[in-house]
Amino acid sequence: MYKVWNFITNYSLLLIIGALLALVWANTDIHSYHHFVEYPLIFNDWVGMPIGNWVHEMGEEAASHYEVGDYSRVLTIHYLFNDVLMAFFFAIAAKEVWEAVILKNGSLRGKKAATPLIATFGGMAGPIAVYLGLAAFLGSDVFDAVSRGWAIPTATDIAFSYLVGRVIFGAGHPAIRFLLLLAIADDAAGLVILAIFYPSSELAPEWLLLSVAAAVIVFALFNYLPRKMDVGKELRPNSTWVREKLSVFPYLIAACFSWYGFQQAGIHPALGLLPIVPTLPHADRAFGFFAEAETHLHDLLNTAEHLLKHPVEIILFFFGLLNAGVEFNSIGSPTWLVLAGLLIGKPLGIVIMGVIAAYGLKLGLPKGMRTIDLFVIGCVSAIGFTVSLFIASVAFDSTTMLNGAKVQDAAKMGALFSFAAAIVAIIAGKLCRVEKQNA
């Protein structure tokens, strides 16, 4: 595994910096921050948010300063990063899920993954029940305003959860592997939830045929066909030529078509590269999420991940900068509902379903892991941050209000405050007498 500090700098530091800058900027000059976020880069008819939505966000007076013309869409800075470039972040997440499912030694295959998968279900059902249950208790007005955000507290931020888990359990504790399996499965479920329950506009599913066609064509021409032509040839000349001369470029072209298909279909376009990920040639083994040995794999799927690593770090910086700019006076009921879902629902759901899986279904726990460790894992998994922030940005529009405050901003604040789960988890680890294992 990576050293902890290398891990922080590689996966988290720029995101944290971006989020902190956004908080400072928004609470210093919210108007300039909002203008920056929605700044129009180009008006066109192909890529971007509908002009009507942008005018609604900016306000008629502010929008009148720009020459919109007869175009139907506008590519803003926010849309560029949230809807276009974040597709690469979700592609990396999908790559890990794909390997965990498809490879013979994948971590989400077989009996060893059964208990974490069932615990993952609890870690999603628990937050939903707590979030919606408390919202209903607060009254119909609150429930009607916030119910669409039920998926916000279901997320687990793999990067930060892994970091906190390492601090509590150490690199060698079996709970770390359990936590990563749970987080990967949570990511997979989160992608499905985003696609099904949070369309970006009116659905036009026929456009998904473009995404399917792009995936089928690029797989057939640049993966299947070269391998078929190399049958019986030890040096695999055709596959090698495609690999060395064309590299990832055919897949990037297919990704553009797939992304456009998702945008036109009304499904959030940040998920637009998911059909392309399984088409890339991959190694017959995987060493696990964040394993240093992954850097030594040179199949095209891992090569693509290596190429995306640094660009995605920059993308995450801007994602934090463009989404975490919330005024502190936005704190309200949605903030506490998101936090309650994460801090109460996550541990409760993971413990209940983990115990049912381990003892009721007799699937057991990993050797060296105690039942009480499920509670600590649940606390660690309550760090929602990145994906919770993303879901909050698509679950609510900026006009939904509750008690004079924007519901979206209040929900985002709950996602940001989920960092408190790190402190709760460390305290839980101490109280539960977790023995740190560094080897």
N, C-alpha and C positions, 0 to 999 in steps of 0.2 A: 504493500500500500504506500501511497505518497506520504511524505512527511507532512505534518499538520499545517505548517506555515506555507509550504509550497502549494498545498491544497487551497488554502485561503486565497493566495495571490492568483492562482490559476483559475479559480471558479467563482470567487465571491467578492473580492475586494472592490473591483470597479462597480459592481452592482450596488454595493453598500454606499460607495462614494456618491454615485449618481442619485440614490434615494435621499441621502443626507443633504446634498446640494439642492434637490427639489424642495425639501421641507423648508430649508432656510430661505430660498428664493420665494416660495409661495407665501410664507409668513412675513416677508419683507415687502414684496410688491406683487400681489396676486394678479394685477392687470397685465403687467409685462410678461409674467410667467404664462398666463393663459394665451396671450398673443403669440408667444414663442411656440407653445405647444400646437396651436392650430394654424401656424403660419403656412400660407399656400406656396408650395414649390412650383406647381405647374397645373394649369387648367387643361383638361382633355376629356375625351369620351371613352377612355379605356380603363384607366387605373385610378383608384381613389374613392373617397366617400362621395355620395350624391351631393350635388351643389346645394340642394334644399337643406340637407342636414348640416352642412358646413355653415350656411347663413344662419341657421337656427343656433348653432354653437357660438358663432362669432357675434351675432347680433346684426340687425339690418344696417345700423349706422357704421359699424366697423367694416362690414363686408363691402360697403359702398365705395371704400377707398381703392378697391382692386377692380381691374378690368376683367370681369368674368366672361363676357362674351356669350356665345350660344352653347358653350360646353356644358356637359351634363355631370362631369365629375371633377374633383379637385384632389390632387395628391398633396396632403399636408405632411409636416414633419411627424406628427403623431401617427398618421396612417402608415407612413413609410416604415416606421420602426415597429409599431404594434401589429400591423396587418401584413406587411411584406417581409421585413427582415427577421421578425421573430419566428417566421416559418423555419429558419435554419436552427433556432434553438429547439423547437419542437421536433425537428428532424433528428437531432442528436438524441433527444429523449426517446423517440421512436426507434432509433437504431439499437439502443440498449434493450428496449422491450422486445424488439424483433429477435435479437440474438438470444435473449433469455428464454424465448418461446420456441424458436425453430431449431437451434443447435442441439445436438444429441446430449451434450453436457450442460445445456442451458439451465440457469438457476430457477426458472419458473416451470420446469418440467419434473414430473415424477412426484413421488410421495414426499420428498424432502421439502417441496414447496407448498404442500397442502395446508399445513397449519398457518404459515404466513399469509397465504391467499385468503383463507377464511377469516383470519384476524384483520386483513385489509378490508373485507366487507364490513366488519364491525367498526373499523376506523372511519368508514364513510357513512354508515347508517346511523351511528351514534351522534356525530355532529349535526346531521340533518334533523334527527329527532329533537335534539336539544334546541337547535336554532328555531325550527318551526314551532316547537312546543312553547318556548318562552315568548315567541312573537305572538302566538295566539293568546297567551296569558296576559300580554300587555294590551290587548284589545284589537278590534277589527281594523281600526285605522292603521295601527302599526303593522299588523299582519299583511294587510293589502299593499302597503308601501314597500315592505321588505321581503315578501315571500319569494320573489323571483331570485333572490340571492342565496337560496338554500344550498347551492353547490360551493359557495365561497369557503366555508370551513371544512370541506371534505379534502382539501389539498394538503399534500405534504411536500415541503421543499427538500428535495433530495440532498442538495449541496449542504445547506446549513444543518439539516438533521444529521447527516453523516458526520459533520464536524463536531457537533455537540455530543453525538454518540461516542465518537473517539475520545473525547475529553472524559466522559463518564465511565465507559466500559474498557477503553484501551483497544488497540488494534486487533488483539488476539482473542477477544471474548466472542463466543458464539452468538451473542445478542447482536453484534454488529452485522453479521451476515443476515440474521433474521430481519433487522431493521432495513437493510438495503433491499431485500426481497420485497418487504412490505411497501417500501417507498416506490420501487419500480412498478409494482402492481398498481399502486395508487395512481402513478403517472398514466399508466395505460387506461385505467378507468376514467381518469380526468379528461383524456383526449376524446374518449367516447362521449362523455357528458357534454363537452364543449361542442362537439359536432352535432349532437342530437337536440340538446335543449337550449342552445344559445346561437341560433342562426343570426347572421349579420344583417339580413334583409329578408324580403319576401322570398320564400323558397321557390327555386326553379330547378328541380332535381335532374331534369334532362341534361343540364350542363355538366353533370358529373360524368357523363359519357365521354366528354373531352379528357377528363382526368384519367379515366379508365383506359381510354385509347392510347394516351401518352405513355402510361405505364406498360401496357401490353406491347406496344411497338418497340419501345426502348429495350425491354427485356428480351423480346424475340430477336431483334437485330444485333444487339451488342452484348448479350449474355448467353442466351440459349444457342443461337446459331453458331457462333465461334466455337463453343464447347462441343457442339454436335459435329462440326467439321474436323475437330481435333481428336475424335475417337480413334484410338489405336496409334496416335502419334505422341510419343513420349515427351517431346519438347513443346507440344501445344503451340505451334507457330501462330495460328489464327488468334487465339485468346491472348497470346503475348503481344501481338501486333496491336490489337484493339486496346489492350491495357497500357502499352507504352506510348502509342501514337495519339490515341484519342482520350485516354484517361477518363475524367469525370464529365467532359464537355457534352457528350450526348445526353447524359442524365440531367445536366443543368438545363439544357434546352427542353427536355421532357418536363422538368420541374416547372419551368415557366408556363407551359401549357396547362399543367395540372393545377398550378396556383390560380391561373385565370379561370379555370373551370369551377374551382371552389368559390371564387369571388362572385361569379355570375350565378352560381347555384344558390347563393344566399347562405352558404355554410362559412363559418369564419375562415377567411383565407390564410390565417397563420397556420392552419392545419393542412394547407394545400400540398405540401411535399410528402405527406404520409404515404400516398400510393406509390411514390417513386422509391422510397427507402428499401422495400423488399426486393426491388428489381436489381439492385447492385450486387455483383459477385462478392461473396463473403467467405471468410475463413471457416474451417470446420470446427473451430474451437473459439472459446472466449474465456478470458481470465477474470471477468467480473468487473462491475462498475468501479471506476477510479483505480483499477489495478495498473501498476506501472508497466507491467508486461504488455499491456495493450498497445503501447507506443512502438513495440517491435513487430507488430503485425502489419503487413503491407498489402493485404488484399484491398480491393477497390473500396469496399465499404468502410474499412478502417482508415484508408488513405483520405477518403472524403471527410471523415471526422477530424483527422489531423489538420486538414486544410481549413476546416471551419473553426477550429479551436480559438484562435486569436480574434478573428472577425466576430465570433459570437460573444467574446468578452466585451468588445466595444459595443456591440448591440445591446448587451445587458446593461451596460453603463447608461446608455440613452434610454433604455426601457425604464430603469429606475428614475432617471431624470424627468422623463415625460409622464410618468404615472404616479409618482409618490408625492407630487406637489399638492399637499392638502393643508388647509388652514387648521390650526389646532382648535379653533372654535367650531369646527365641523363635527367634533366628537358628539355622538348621540346614541340613541337606541341601537341602530345598526352596528355601531362599533362594539357595543357590549354583547350583542347577539352573536357576532362573528367570533369574538373572543371566547364566549361561553361554549359555542359549538366546538372550538378547537381545544380549549383547556379542560373542558368537562367531558364533552362528547367523545373526543378522540380516545383518551385513556380508558374511559368506561366501555366504549364499544370494542376496543382492542382486547381488553381484559376479558370481557364476557365471551366474545367469539373465540378468542385464543384458548380459553379454558374449555369451552365446548369442543373445540377441535382436538385439543391435546388429550382431554380425559373423557369427554362424552363420546367422541368418535374414535378415541384411542389412537390418534395419529401421533401423539407424543410431541415433545419439545426437543430441540437440538441438545446433544450431550453437553453438560456443563452449564445449561441455562435453567434458571429457577422460574417458578410460576410468577413470583413477585417481579421478576425482570420484565414481564409483559406490561406491568403498570409503568415502569420507567420508560420502556420503549414507547408506550402510548403518550407519555409526556413529551418525549423528544419529537415524536411525529406531529405534535401540535404546532410546530413551526410551519406555518403555511406560506408566508411571505411571497415569493415570486409568482407561483401559480395562483394563489389566492388573490393577489393584486391584479393579475391578468383577468381572472374570472369576474372580479368586482368591476373592472373597467368595461366588460361586455354585458354584465347582468343588468346594469342600470344605465339609463341615459342621464345626461347632466341636468335634466330639468325636473326629475322626480324629487319632490320635496317632502320632508317630514318635520313638523314643528319648526319650520323656518330654515332648515338646513338641508343641503343636498344629500340624498341617501347614498349616492355613489361615493362621495367624499368620506362620509362617515364609515361606510363599509371598508373603503381603502385604509382608513385609519386603523380599523380592527385588524386588517391583514398586516399592517406595519407593526402594530403592538404585539403581534403573535411572537415576536422575538422574546417576549417575556416568558414564553414556554421554555426557553433555554435555561433561565434561572430556576424555574419550577422543576425542570428535569434534573438539574444538578443537585438541588435540595432533595428531590425524591431519591436520587441515587445514593446520597449520604444516608438518608433515613432508612432506606431499604438495604443498606450495607452491601452495596455492589462492590465486588472485589475486582479492581482494575487489572486487566491482563494485557500486557504490551507485547507479548510474543505468542 
